Amino acid sequence: MIVVNLYYTGEKGNARRFAEEMESSGTADKIRAEKGNVRYEYFFPMNDPETVLLIDAWVDQEAIDVHHASPMMQTIANLREKYDLHMRVERFVSEEMPKEDAGFIRA
């Protein structure tokens, strides 16, 4: 699985408005329904009211490539422009947790 953390930053609450419009317009649900999407969720950092974190997870790079080639990307780009957002991205590839670390996880 590939997890991409996208930090959207704006001014005057625009990042939050962007996330709210992604949800209310159904765009986020359409992305969640795409083949290979594992997770698409917005979070709000407690110490930064002008940033929204999107955790976007996919089964593999092929699923991401298909998503990036979809018309959905233009919708997202238009909304980012509308709210004048800037982005920072982190990308992680999952692997099995070592047994040594399992004792620290409370399920």
JOCORDA-V731453 format. One line per field, one symbol per residue. phi: phi as a letter, one per 30 degrees, with the letter a starting at -180 (. if undefined). A space follows every 50 residues. Layout:
phi = ???
This chain:
phi = .cccccccbbbhiddddedddedddidddddeddejdcabbcbcddcbdc bbcccbbbdadedddddddddedddddddedechccbbbbbbcdbddded dedcccd
